[in-house]
Amino acid sequence: MNRIVCALCQIALLSALGCKSENPAPTSWWKFYGGSNNDECRSVQQTADGGYIMAGNTTSFGGDDVYLIKTDSSGDALWTRTYGGTEPDAGYSVQQTADGGYVIAGYTESFGAGVWDVYLVKTDASGDTLWTRAYGGTSYDQGWSVQQTADGGYVVAGYTESFGAGNGDFYLIKTNASGDTLWTRTYGGTEHDEGCAVQLTADGGYIIAGRTYSLGASDDVFLIKTNASGDTLWTRTYGGTSHDLSYSVQRTADSGYIITGLANCRGEEDGDVYLVKTNASGDTLWTRTYGGTKHDWGVSVQQTADGGYIVAGSTFSFGAGNSDIYLVKTDASGDTLWTGVHGGKPFDYGCSVLQTADGAYIVAGTTGSFGAGYWDAFLMKTDSLGNVGAVEEGP
């Protein structure tokens, strides 16, 4: 079962070349977070103060728990928090909320009714817990993506084996501002279907992306458009006869959608970054693939200020190690402008990317090459062309 690919990336600091005596902040840098065990980052967002909020999981602090890191604009940690119980718990998605606090979605084995349950944690601006909720049934349920809604509540997209028509279905949960369930929906057929990302749409509804075995040509990208009540307005599948799946969807300036994931997967050693551009009705405008002769995939996509796109993921085809952080910058038609590959000899993964106000890029993920532990969370700021200085390896 594919579990969203994000795990290894951390890299030390780099000095700005030609610094003046006042030591201005470097335009690109690496930062690492974690302890002596496994620590991972799966999501990053820029915060209202110009810093960043990162979510993932940690085994270095407090057991196997959700890990939340707040940084300043230079990536220096202001505080960290952990959440969870005596069993494994993890965070997959984080967003700053209208009250200045944060909401994290993931999964929990510590709480709830089943083996795994969707886990939602609401904090204040300092990361202190305001409330937590678990959602699901007696089997496996996970939350991959969360968004605050216009009414102050939340929508969570993920995966359920407890409910629905098949042995796995898209799972959409709508809550009020306190995390109490207002409604839930499942989508899919009799085979395995999994929702990975949700975004709000201009009409007050939702767009959900993931994968389907039930519909399409094989294992395909699955896009679902719903109204504000979660009722299906339309669905689309994208892909060919091999395995194709999606990890990220975003609305674009033309009211369409951009989706990234994995295409042409025929095993652990094959596959390419997949980018699909649609109109507002989900009809394909173009598709592109990027990569080499081995396994490459996209996990996060954002439209950029120039109308093009930035994709972050991982590559086995290029770079110094087994897997490296992979950045692909395209124009508005999906044609490649540049690519960036970063990492060391072990495994490094990019999980989340966003463009900053200065035209640069912030990339978060997990590294096995650098940092204090076996795996560490990392935050990397590149310049506008995806370049970043060499890693300063710590002890």
C-alpha positions in Angstrom: 0.0 0.0 0.0 1.4 3.3 -1.0 1.9 5.6 1.9 2.7 9.1 1.0 6.3 9.5 0.1 7.9 12.0 2.3 10.7 11.3 4.7 14.4 12.2 4.6 16.0 15.6 4.2 18.1 17.8 6.4 21.1 19.9 5.7 23.3 22.2 7.6 23.8 25.9 7.1 25.5 27.8 4.4 27.3 31.1 4.6 26.5 33.9 2.2 29.3 34.7 -0.2 30.8 38.1 0.1 29.0 39.1 3.3 29.3 42.7 4.4 30.2 43.6 7.9 26.5 43.8 9.0 26.1 40.1 8.0 22.8 40.2 6.0 20.7 37.1 6.0 21.9 34.6 3.4 19.6 34.2 0.4 19.7 30.4 0.6 20.3 28.0 3.4 19.7 24.6 4.9 18.4 23.9 8.4 17.9 20.6 10.3 15.6 19.6 13.2 15.5 16.5 15.3 17.4 14.4 17.7 19.4 11.1 17.7 16.5 9.0 16.3 14.1 9.3 13.4 12.5 12.7 12.8 10.5 13.5 9.6 8.8 16.5 8.0 5.9 16.1 5.7 4.4 19.6 5.4 5.5 23.2 5.5 3.5 26.5 5.3 4.7 30.1 5.6 3.2 31.9 8.6 1.9 35.4 8.9 5.1 36.6 10.6 7.2 35.5 7.7 8.4 32.3 9.4 7.4 28.7 8.8 5.4 26.0 10.4 6.4 22.4 9.8 4.6 19.1 10.7 5.8 15.5 10.7 6.7 12.9 13.3 9.4 12.2 15.8 10.9 9.3 17.7 13.6 11.4 19.3 11.3 13.4 21.6 8.3 12.1 23.5 8.0 8.7 21.9 6.6 8.2 18.3 4.6 11.4 18.1 3.4 14.2 15.9 6.2 16.8 15.6 5.5 20.5 15.1 8.3 23.0 14.5 7.9 26.8 14.3 10.8 28.8 12.8 11.6 32.4 12.0 12.1 33.6 8.5 15.7 32.3 8.5 14.6 28.8 9.5 15.9 29.0 13.1 13.6 27.1 15.4 11.5 29.2 17.8 9.8 26.3 19.4 8.9 22.7 18.9 6.0 20.6 20.2 5.0 16.9 20.2 1.5 15.5 20.4 0.3 11.9 20.8 -0.1 9.0 23.2 1.7 5.7 23.9 1.4 4.3 20.4 2.7 5.8 17.1 1.1 9.1 15.9 2.1 11.2 12.9 1.3 14.6 11.3 0.9 14.8 7.5 -0.5 18.3 6.9 -0.4 21.7 8.8 -2.0 25.0 8.3 -2.0 28.3 10.2 -5.6 29.1 11.3 -7.4 32.5 11.3 -6.8 32.9 15.1 -3.0 32.6 14.6 -2.8 29.1 15.8 -2.3 25.8 13.8 -4.2 22.8 12.8 -2.5 19.5 12.1 -4.0 16.4 10.4 -2.5 12.9 10.4 -3.1 9.6 12.0 -3.2 8.1 15.5 -2.8 4.6 16.9 -3.0 6.0 20.5 -6.6 7.3 20.3 -9.9 6.5 18.5 -11.9 3.5 17.7 -9.7 1.5 15.2 -6.3 0.3 14.4 -5.5 3.8 12.9 -7.7 6.8 13.1 -7.7 10.2 11.5 -6.0 12.6 14.0 -6.7 16.3 14.2 -4.8 18.6 16.6 -5.7 22.3 17.1 -3.2 24.5 18.8 -2.8 28.1 19.8 -0.1 30.4 18.4 2.5 28.9 20.8 1.7 25.3 19.8 -0.1 24.5 23.0 -3.0 22.1 22.5 -6.5 23.5 22.5 -8.2 20.2 21.5 -7.6 17.0 19.7 -10.0 14.7 17.8 -9.9 11.2 16.3 -12.2 10.1 13.5 -12.8 6.7 12.0 -14.0 3.2 12.5 -12.6 -0.2 13.5 -10.1 -0.5 10.7 -7.4 1.7 9.1 -8.2 5.4 8.6 -5.8 8.3 8.0 -5.9 12.0 7.4 -3.5 13.3 4.7 -4.6 16.9 4.2 -6.4 19.6 6.2 -7.8 23.1 5.3 -9.7 25.6 7.4 -13.0 26.5 5.9 -14.8 29.8 5.6 -17.1 29.0 8.6 -14.1 28.5 10.9 -14.3 24.8 10.8 -12.1 22.3 9.0 -12.1 19.8 6.1 -9.8 16.8 6.2 -9.2 14.4 3.3 -7.6 11.0 3.6 -8.3 7.3 3.4 -10.6 4.9 5.1 -10.9 1.1 5.3 -13.7 1.4 7.9 -16.3 2.9 5.6 -17.2 3.0 2.0 -17.8 0.7 -0.9 -14.4 -1.0 -1.3 -11.3 -2.2 0.5 -10.2 1.5 0.7 -12.0 4.7 -0.1 -11.4 8.5 -0.2 -12.5 9.9 3.1 -13.7 13.5 3.6 -14.6 14.9 7.0 -16.1 18.3 7.7 -16.0 19.7 11.2 -17.0 22.8 13.0 -14.5 25.1 14.7 -14.3 22.8 17.7 -13.5 19.7 15.6 -16.9 18.1 16.0 -18.0 16.2 13.0 -20.7 17.9 10.8 -20.6 15.3 8.1 -18.4 12.7 6.4 -18.3 11.4 2.9 -16.5 8.4 1.1 -15.8 8.2 -2.6 -14.6 5.3 -4.6 -15.6 1.9 -6.0 -15.1 -1.7 -5.0 -11.3 -1.7 -5.2 -8.6 0.4 -3.4 -9.0 4.2 -3.6 -7.1 6.8 -1.6 -7.5 10.5 -1.1 -4.3 12.5 -0.6 -5.0 16.2 -0.9 -7.9 18.6 -0.5 -8.3 22.3 -1.4 -11.2 24.7 -1.1 -12.7 25.9 -4.4 -14.2 29.3 -5.3 -17.8 28.1 -5.1 -17.4 26.9 -1.5 -16.9 23.3 -2.4 -13.8 21.1 -2.5 -11.4 19.5 -4.9 -9.8 16.2 -3.8 -6.9 14.3 -5.5 -5.6 10.9 -5.0 -5.5 7.5 -6.7 -8.1 4.9 -7.8 -7.9 1.2 -8.6 -11.7 1.1 -9.0 -12.0 3.5 -12.0 -9.9 4.4 -15.0 -7.5 2.4 -17.1 -5.5 0.8 -14.2 -4.2 2.5 -11.0 -4.9 6.1 -12.0 -4.9 9.7 -10.7 -8.4 10.4 -9.3 -9.9 13.9 -9.1 -13.2 14.6 -7.4 -15.0 17.9 -7.3 -17.7 18.3 -4.6 -20.1 21.0 -3.5 -20.0 22.6 0.0 -21.8 19.5 1.4 -19.4 17.0 0.0 -21.8 15.8 -2.7 -20.0 14.8 -5.9 -20.3 17.2 -8.8 -17.9 15.4 -11.1 -14.9 13.0 -11.1 -12.0 12.5 -13.5 -9.3 10.0 -13.9 -5.9 10.5 -15.5 -3.2 8.1 -16.5 -2.3 5.1 -18.7 -2.0 1.4 -18.4 0.7 1.5 -15.7 0.4 2.9 -12.1 -0.3 6.6 -11.9 -1.1 8.5 -8.7 -1.4 11.9 -7.3 -0.1 13.5 -4.1 -1.0 17.2 -4.5 -3.6 19.4 -6.1 -3.8 23.2 -6.2 -6.3 25.6 -7.8 -4.7 27.8 -10.5 -5.2 31.4 -11.5 -7.5 30.4 -14.4 -9.8 28.5 -12.1 -8.4 25.2 -13.2 -6.2 22.7 -11.3 -2.6 21.5 -11.3 -1.9 18.0 -10.0 1.4 16.3 -9.4 2.3 12.7 -8.5 3.8 9.6 -10.2 3.3 8.3 -13.7 4.3 5.1 -15.5 5.2 3.2 -12.3 5.9 -0.4 -13.1 7.8 -1.2 -9.9 10.2 0.2 -7.3 12.8 1.1 -10.0 10.6 2.9 -12.6 8.3 5.9 -12.8 8.4 9.6 -13.5 7.2 12.9 -12.0 3.7 13.5 -13.3 2.1 16.9 -13.9 -1.5 17.3 -15.1 -3.1 20.7 -15.9 -6.9 20.8 -16.1 -9.6 23.4 -16.7 -12.3 24.2 -14.2 -14.2 21.1 -15.2 -11.3 18.8 -14.7 -10.8 18.3 -18.5 -7.1 17.8 -19.3 -5.3 20.7 -20.9 -1.9 19.1 -20.9 0.2 16.5 -19.1 4.0 16.3 -18.6 6.4 13.8 -17.2 9.9 14.6 -15.8 12.7 12.3 -14.7 15.3 9.8 -15.8 15.6 6.1 -16.2 14.8 5.2 -12.6 12.2 6.1 -10.0 11.2 9.8 -9.7 8.0 11.3 -8.3 6.4 14.6 -7.4 4.8 15.2 -4.0 4.0 18.9 -3.9 3.1 21.5 -6.5 2.5 25.2 -6.4 1.7 27.8 -9.1 4.4 30.5 -9.2 4.2 34.2 -9.7 5.2 34.0 -13.3 2.2 31.6 -14.1 4.4 28.5 -14.2 4.8 25.8 -11.6 7.3 24.4 -9.0 7.2 20.7 -8.2 9.1 19.1 -5.3 9.7 15.4 -4.9 12.4 12.9 -5.1 14.6 11.2 -7.6 16.6 8.0 -7.9 17.7 9.0 -11.5 19.9 11.9 -10.6 22.1 13.2 -7.7 24.6 11.9 -5.2 22.7 9.2 -3.4 20.0 6.5 -3.4 17.3 9.2 -3.5 17.7 12.9 -3.7 15.5 16.0 -3.3 14.1 16.9 -6.8 12.8 20.3 -7.9 11.3 21.0 -11.3 10.4 24.5 -12.4 8.2 24.8 -15.5 6.6 27.6 -17.5 2.8 27.9 -17.8 2.7 25.1 -20.4 4.6 22.7 -18.2 7.9 22.9 -20.2 11.0 22.6 -18.0 12.8 25.8 -17.2 15.2 24.3 -14.7 15.7 21.3 -12.4 17.5 21.1 -9.0 18.8 18.0 -7.2 20.0 18.2 -3.6 21.1 15.6 -1.1 23.9 13.2 0.0 24.7 9.6 -0.4 21.8 8.0 1.7 18.1 8.8 1.1 16.7 12.3 1.0 13.1 13.3 0.2 11.4 16.5 -0.7 7.8 16.7 0.6 6.5 20.2 0.4 7.4 23.4 -1.6 6.3 27.0 -1.7 7.4 30.2 -3.4 8.5 33.0 -1.1 7.8 36.7 -1.5 11.4 37.3 -2.8 10.9 34.8 -5.7 12.9 32.0 -4.0 11.6 28.6 -2.8 11.2 26.9 0.5 11.4 23.1 0.5 10.8 20.8 3.4 11.3 17.1 3.9 13.4 14.4 5.5 17.1 13.6 5.1 19.1 10.5 5.9 22.3 12.3 4.7 22.7 15.1 7.2 21.6 16.1 10.7 21.9 14.7 14.1 19.9 11.4 13.8 19.3 8.6 11.5 16.6 10.7 9.8 16.0 14.4 10.4 13.5 17.0 9.2 15.0 19.7 7.0 14.0 23.1 5.7 15.9 24.4 2.6 15.6 27.9 1.0 16.9 28.1 -2.5 17.4 31.1 -4.8 15.0 31.8 -7.6 16.8 29.1 -9.8 16.7 26.4 -7.2 20.3 26.7 -6.2 21.5 26.3 -2.6 25.0 26.3 -1.1 26.9 23.2 0.0 25.8 21.5 3.2 27.8 22.1 6.3 27.9 18.6 7.9 27.6 18.6 11.6 29.1 16.2 14.1 
